[in-house]
Amino acid sequence: MNVLDKLKQMFTGHEQQVDKGSDKAADLAKKKAGGKYDQQIDTGRDKLKDQFGTQDRPNG
């Protein structure tokens, strides 16, 4: 079992917490970067949500 599979298993049933945590982490990263990497941070957050969160899910 690789790391991604372990993360998927760990986050199953906690999709809303993943969404909240990724938003908070993105906000902190943007603040620390001073707006310089906002687009890259948003892309990373969106990919995380696509993989583990509720983004684009019918019941999310």
Distance bins in CASP14 RR format, pairs under 12 A and 6 or more apart:
PFRMAT RR
TARGET T0000
AUTHOR 0000-0000-0000
RMODE 2
METHOD distances of the structure
MODEL  1
1 7 0 0 0 0 0 1 0 0 0 0 0
1 8 0 0 0 0 1 0 0 0 0 0 0
1 9 0 0 0 0 1 0 0 0 0 0 0
1 10 0 0 0 0 0 1 0 0 0 0 0
2 8 0 0 0 0 1 0 0 0 0 0 0
2 9 0 0 0 0 0 1 0 0 0 0 0
3 9 0 0 0 0 0 1 0 0 0 0 0
3 10 0 0 0 0 0 1 0 0 0 0 0
4 10 0 0 0 0 0 1 0 0 0 0 0
4 11 0 0 0 0 0 1 0 0 0 0 0
4 48 0 0 0 0 0 1 0 0 0 0 0
4 51 1 0 0 1 0 0 0 0 0 0 0
4 52 0 0 0 0 1 0 0 0 0 0 0
5 11 0 0 0 0 0 1 0 0 0 0 0
5 12 0 0 0 0 0 1 0 0 0 0 0
5 51 0 0 0 0 0 1 0 0 0 0 0
5 52 0 0 0 0 0 1 0 0 0 0 0
6 12 0 0 0 0 0 1 0 0 0 0 0
6 52 0 0 0 0 0 1 0 0 0 0 0
7 14 0 0 0 0 0 1 0 0 0 0 0
7 18 0 0 0 0 1 0 0 0 0 0 0
7 48 0 0 0 0 1 0 0 0 0 0 0
7 51 0 0 0 0 1 0 0 0 0 0 0
7 52 1 0 0 1 0 0 0 0 0 0 0
7 53 0 0 0 0 0 1 0 0 0 0 0
8 14 0 0 0 0 0 1 0 0 0 0 0
8 15 0 0 0 0 0 1 0 0 0 0 0
8 18 0 0 0 0 0 1 0 0 0 0 0
8 48 0 0 0 0 0 1 0 0 0 0 0
8 51 1 0 0 1 0 0 0 0 0 0 0
8 52 1 0 0 1 0 0 0 0 0 0 0
8 53 0 0 0 0 0 1 0 0 0 0 0
9 52 0 0 0 0 0 1 0 0 0 0 0
10 17 0 0 0 0 0 1 0 0 0 0 0
10 18 0 0 0 0 1 0 0 0 0 0 0
10 52 0 0 0 0 1 0 0 0 0 0 0
11 17 0 0 0 0 1 0 0 0 0 0 0
11 18 1 0 1 0 0 0 0 0 0 0 0
11 19 0 0 0 0 0 1 0 0 0 0 0
11 21 0 0 0 0 0 1 0 0 0 0 0
11 22 0 0 0 0 0 1 0 0 0 0 0
11 48 0 0 0 0 1 0 0 0 0 0 0
11 49 0 0 0 0 0 1 0 0 0 0 0
11 51 0 0 0 0 1 0 0 0 0 0 0
11 52 1 0 1 0 0 0 0 0 0 0 0
11 53 1 0 0 1 0 0 0 0 0 0 0
11 54 0 0 0 0 0 1 0 0 0 0 0
12 18 0 0 0 0 0 1 0 0 0 0 0
12 51 0 0 0 0 0 1 0 0 0 0 0
12 52 0 0 0 0 1 0 0 0 0 0 0
12 53 0 0 0 0 0 1 0 0 0 0 0
13 19 0 0 0 0 0 1 0 0 0 0 0
13 52 0 0 0 0 1 0 0 0 0 0 0
13 53 0 0 0 0 1 0 0 0 0 0 0
13 54 0 0 0 0 1 0 0 0 0 0 0
13 57 0 0 0 0 0 1 0 0 0 0 0
13 59 0 0 0 0 0 1 0 0 0 0 0
13 60 0 0 0 0 0 1 0 0 0 0 0
14 20 0 0 0 0 1 0 0 0 0 0 0
14 21 0 0 0 0 0 1 0 0 0 0 0
14 22 0 0 0 0 0 1 0 0 0 0 0
14 52 0 0 0 0 1 0 0 0 0 0 0
14 53 0 0 0 0 1 0 0 0 0 0 0
14 54 0 0 0 0 0 1 0 0 0 0 0
15 21 0 0 0 0 0 1 0 0 0 0 0
15 22 0 0 0 0 0 1 0 0 0 0 0
15 48 0 0 0 0 0 1 0 0 0 0 0
15 49 0 0 0 0 1 0 0 0 0 0 0
15 50 0 0 0 0 0 1 0 0 0 0 0
15 51 0 0 0 0 0 1 0 0 0 0 0
15 52 1 0 0 1 0 0 0 0 0 0 0
15 53 1 0 1 0 0 0 0 0 0 0 0
15 54 1 0 1 0 0 0 0 0 0 0 0
15 55 0 0 0 0 1 0 0 0 0 0 0
15 56 0 0 0 0 0 1 0 0 0 0 0
15 57 1 0 0 1 0 0 0 0 0 0 0
15 59 0 0 0 0 1 0 0 0 0 0 0
15 60 1 0 0 1 0 0 0 0 0 0 0
16 22 0 0 0 0 0 1 0 0 0 0 0
16 23 0 0 0 0 0 1 0 0 0 0 0
16 49 0 0 0 0 0 1 0 0 0 0 0
16 52 0 0 0 0 0 1 0 0 0 0 0
16 53 1 0 0 1 0 0 0 0 0 0 0
16 54 1 0 0 1 0 0 0 0 0 0 0
16 55 0 0 0 0 0 1 0 0 0 0 0
16 57 0 0 0 0 0 1 0 0 0 0 0
16 59 0 0 0 0 0 1 0 0 0 0 0
16 60 1 0 0 1 0 0 0 0 0 0 0
17 23 0 0 0 0 0 1 0 0 0 0 0
17 24 0 0 0 0 0 1 0 0 0 0 0
17 49 0 0 0 0 0 1 0 0 0 0 0
17 52 0 0 0 0 1 0 0 0 0 0 0
17 53 0 0 0 0 1 0 0 0 0 0 0
17 54 0 0 0 0 1 0 0 0 0 0 0
18 24 0 0 0 0 0 1 0 0 0 0 0
18 25 0 0 0 0 0 1 0 0 0 0 0
18 45 0 0 0 0 0 1 0 0 0 0 0
18 48 1 0 0 1 0 0 0 0 0 0 0
18 49 1 0 0 1 0 0 0 0 0 0 0
18 50 0 0 0 0 0 1 0 0 0 0 0
18 51 0 0 0 0 1 0 0 0 0 0 0
18 52 1 0 1 0 0 0 0 0 0 0 0
18 53 1 0 1 0 0 0 0 0 0 0 0
18 54 1 0 0 1 0 0 0 0 0 0 0
18 55 0 0 0 0 1 0 0 0 0 0 0
18 57 0 0 0 0 0 1 0 0 0 0 0
18 60 0 0 0 0 0 1 0 0 0 0 0
19 25 0 0 0 0 0 1 0 0 0 0 0
19 26 0 0 0 0 0 1 0 0 0 0 0
19 45 0 0 0 0 1 0 0 0 0 0 0
19 46 0 0 0 0 0 1 0 0 0 0 0
19 48 0 0 0 0 1 0 0 0 0 0 0
19 49 1 0 1 0 0 0 0 0 0 0 0
19 50 0 0 0 0 0 1 0 0 0 0 0
19 51 0 0 0 0 0 1 0 0 0 0 0
19 52 0 0 0 0 1 0 0 0 0 0 0
19 53 1 0 1 0 0 0 0 0 0 0 0
19 54 1 0 1 0 0 0 0 0 0 0 0
19 55 1 0 0 1 0 0 0 0 0 0 0
19 56 0 0 0 0 0 1 0 0 0 0 0
19 57 0 0 0 0 0 1 0 0 0 0 0
19 60 0 0 0 0 1 0 0 0 0 0 0
20 26 0 0 0 0 0 1 0 0 0 0 0
20 27 0 0 0 0 0 1 0 0 0 0 0
20 45 0 0 0 0 0 1 0 0 0 0 0
20 48 0 0 0 0 0 1 0 0 0 0 0
20 49 0 0 0 0 0 1 0 0 0 0 0
20 53 0 0 0 0 1 0 0 0 0 0 0
20 54 0 0 0 0 0 1 0 0 0 0 0
21 27 0 0 0 0 1 0 0 0 0 0 0
21 28 0 0 0 0 1 0 0 0 0 0 0
21 29 0 0 0 0 0 1 0 0 0 0 0
21 45 0 0 0 0 1 0 0 0 0 0 0
21 48 0 0 0 0 1 0 0 0 0 0 0
21 49 0 0 0 0 1 0 0 0 0 0 0
21 52 0 0 0 0 0 1 0 0 0 0 0
21 53 0 0 0 0 1 0 0 0 0 0 0
21 54 0 0 0 0 0 1 0 0 0 0 0
22 28 0 0 0 0 0 1 0 0 0 0 0
22 29 0 0 0 0 0 1 0 0 0 0 0
22 41 0 0 0 0 0 1 0 0 0 0 0
22 42 0 0 0 0 0 1 0 0 0 0 0
22 43 0 0 0 0 0 1 0 0 0 0 0
22 44 0 0 0 0 1 0 0 0 0 0 0
22 45 1 0 1 0 0 0 0 0 0 0 0
22 46 0 0 0 0 1 0 0 0 0 0 0
22 47 0 0 0 0 1 0 0 0 0 0 0
22 48 1 0 1 0 0 0 0 0 0 0 0
22 49 1 0 1 0 0 0 0 0 0 0 0
22 50 0 0 0 0 0 1 0 0 0 0 0
22 51 0 0 0 0 0 1 0 0 0 0 0
22 52 0 0 0 0 1 0 0 0 0 0 0
22 53 1 0 0 1 0 0 0 0 0 0 0
22 54 0 0 0 0 0 1 0 0 0 0 0
22 55 0 0 0 0 1 0 0 0 0 0 0
23 29 0 0 0 0 0 1 0 0 0 0 0
23 30 0 0 0 0 0 1 0 0 0 0 0
23 41 0 0 0 0 0 1 0 0 0 0 0
23 42 0 0 0 0 0 1 0 0 0 0 0
23 44 0 0 0 0 0 1 0 0 0 0 0
23 45 1 0 0 1 0 0 0 0 0 0 0
23 46 0 0 0 0 0 1 0 0 0 0 0
23 48 0 0 0 0 0 1 0 0 0 0 0
23 49 0 0 0 0 1 0 0 0 0 0 0
23 53 0 0 0 0 0 1 0 0 0 0 0
23 54 0 0 0 0 0 1 0 0 0 0 0
23 55 0 0 0 0 0 1 0 0 0 0 0
24 30 0 0 0 0 0 1 0 0 0 0 0
24 31 0 0 0 0 0 1 0 0 0 0 0
24 45 0 0 0 0 1 0 0 0 0 0 0
25 31 0 0 0 0 0 1 0 0 0 0 0
25 32 0 0 0 0 0 1 0 0 0 0 0
25 41 0 0 0 0 1 0 0 0 0 0 0
25 42 0 0 0 0 0 1 0 0 0 0 0
25 44 0 0 0 0 1 0 0 0 0 0 0
25 45 1 0 0 1 0 0 0 0 0 0 0
25 48 0 0 0 0 1 0 0 0 0 0 0
25 49 0 0 0 0 0 1 0 0 0 0 0
26 32 0 0 0 0 0 1 0 0 0 0 0
26 33 0 0 0 0 0 1 0 0 0 0 0
26 35 0 0 0 0 0 1 0 0 0 0 0
26 37 0 0 0 0 0 1 0 0 0 0 0
26 38 0 0 0 0 1 0 0 0 0 0 0
26 39 0 0 0 0 0 1 0 0 0 0 0
26 40 0 0 0 0 0 1 0 0 0 0 0
26 41 1 0 1 0 0 0 0 0 0 0 0
26 42 1 0 0 1 0 0 0 0 0 0 0
26 43 0 0 0 0 1 0 0 0 0 0 0
26 44 1 0 0 1 0 0 0 0 0 0 0
26 45 1 0 1 0 0 0 0 0 0 0 0
26 46 0 0 0 0 1 0 0 0 0 0 0
26 47 0 0 0 0 0 1 0 0 0 0 0
26 48 0 0 0 0 1 0 0 0 0 0 0
26 49 0 0 0 0 1 0 0 0 0 0 0
27 33 0 0 0 0 0 1 0 0 0 0 0
27 34 0 0 0 0 0 1 0 0 0 0 0
27 35 0 0 0 0 0 1 0 0 0 0 0
27 38 0 0 0 0 0 1 0 0 0 0 0
27 41 0 0 0 0 1 0 0 0 0 0 0
27 42 0 0 0 0 0 1 0 0 0 0 0
27 45 0 0 0 0 1 0 0 0 0 0 0
28 34 0 0 0 0 0 1 0 0 0 0 0
28 41 0 0 0 0 1 0 0 0 0 0 0
28 45 0 0 0 0 0 1 0 0 0 0 0
29 35 0 0 0 0 1 0 0 0 0 0 0
29 36 0 0 0 0 0 1 0 0 0 0 0
29 37 1 0 0 1 0 0 0 0 0 0 0
29 38 0 0 0 0 1 0 0 0 0 0 0
29 39 0 0 0 0 0 1 0 0 0 0 0
29 40 0 0 0 0 1 0 0 0 0 0 0
29 41 1 0 1 0 0 0 0 0 0 0 0
29 42 0 0 0 0 1 0 0 0 0 0 0
29 43 0 0 0 0 0 1 0 0 0 0 0
29 44 0 0 0 0 1 0 0 0 0 0 0
29 45 0 0 0 0 1 0 0 0 0 0 0
29 48 0 0 0 0 0 1 0 0 0 0 0
30 36 0 0 0 0 1 0 0 0 0 0 0
30 37 1 0 0 1 0 0 0 0 0 0 0
30 38 1 0 1 0 0 0 0 0 0 0 0
30 39 0 0 0 0 0 1 0 0 0 0 0
30 40 0 0 0 0 1 0 0 0 0 0 0
30 41 1 0 1 0 0 0 0 0 0 0 0
30 42 0 0 0 0 1 0 0 0 0 0 0
30 44 0 0 0 0 0 1 0 0 0 0 0
30 45 0 0 0 0 1 0 0 0 0 0 0
31 37 0 0 0 0 0 1 0 0 0 0 0
31 38 0 0 0 0 0 1 0 0 0 0 0
31 41 0 0 0 0 0 1 0 0 0 0 0
32 38 0 0 0 0 0 1 0 0 0 0 0
32 41 0 0 0 0 1 0 0 0 0 0 0
33 39 0 0 0 0 0 1 0 0 0 0 0
33 40 0 0 0 0 1 0 0 0 0 0 0
33 41 1 0 0 1 0 0 0 0 0 0 0
33 42 0 0 0 0 0 1 0 0 0 0 0
34 41 0 0 0 0 0 1 0 0 0 0 0
35 41 0 0 0 0 1 0 0 0 0 0 0
35 42 0 0 0 0 0 1 0 0 0 0 0
37 43 0 0 0 0 1 0 0 0 0 0 0
37 44 0 0 0 0 0 1 0 0 0 0 0
37 45 0 0 0 0 0 1 0 0 0 0 0
38 44 0 0 0 0 0 1 0 0 0 0 0
38 45 0 0 0 0 0 1 0 0 0 0 0
39 45 0 0 0 0 0 1 0 0 0 0 0
39 46 0 0 0 0 0 1 0 0 0 0 0
40 46 0 0 0 0 0 1 0 0 0 0 0
40 47 0 0 0 0 0 1 0 0 0 0 0
41 47 0 0 0 0 0 1 0 0 0 0 0
41 48 0 0 0 0 0 1 0 0 0 0 0
42 48 0 0 0 0 0 1 0 0 0 0 0
42 49 0 0 0 0 0 1 0 0 0 0 0
43 49 0 0 0 0 0 1 0 0 0 0 0
43 50 0 0 0 0 0 1 0 0 0 0 0
44 50 0 0 0 0 1 0 0 0 0 0 0
44 51 0 0 0 0 1 0 0 0 0 0 0
44 52 0 0 0 0 0 1 0 0 0 0 0
44 55 0 0 0 0 0 1 0 0 0 0 0
45 51 0 0 0 0 0 1 0 0 0 0 0
45 52 0 0 0 0 0 1 0 0 0 0 0
45 53 0 0 0 0 0 1 0 0 0 0 0
45 55 0 0 0 0 1 0 0 0 0 0 0
46 52 0 0 0 0 0 1 0 0 0 0 0
46 53 0 0 0 0 0 1 0 0 0 0 0
46 55 1 0 0 1 0 0 0 0 0 0 0
46 56 0 0 0 0 1 0 0 0 0 0 0
47 53 0 0 0 0 0 1 0 0 0 0 0
47 55 0 0 0 0 1 0 0 0 0 0 0
47 56 0 0 0 0 0 1 0 0 0 0 0
48 54 0 0 0 0 0 1 0 0 0 0 0
48 55 0 0 0 0 1 0 0 0 0 0 0
49 55 1 1 0 0 0 0 0 0 0 0 0
49 56 0 0 0 0 1 0 0 0 0 0 0
49 57 0 0 0 0 1 0 0 0 0 0 0
49 60 0 0 0 0 0 1 0 0 0 0 0
50 56 1 0 0 1 0 0 0 0 0 0 0
50 57 0 0 0 0 1 0 0 0 0 0 0
51 57 0 0 0 0 0 1 0 0 0 0 0
53 59 0 0 0 0 0 1 0 0 0 0 0
53 60 0 0 0 0 1 0 0 0 0 0 0
54 60 1 1 0 0 0 0 0 0 0 0 0
END
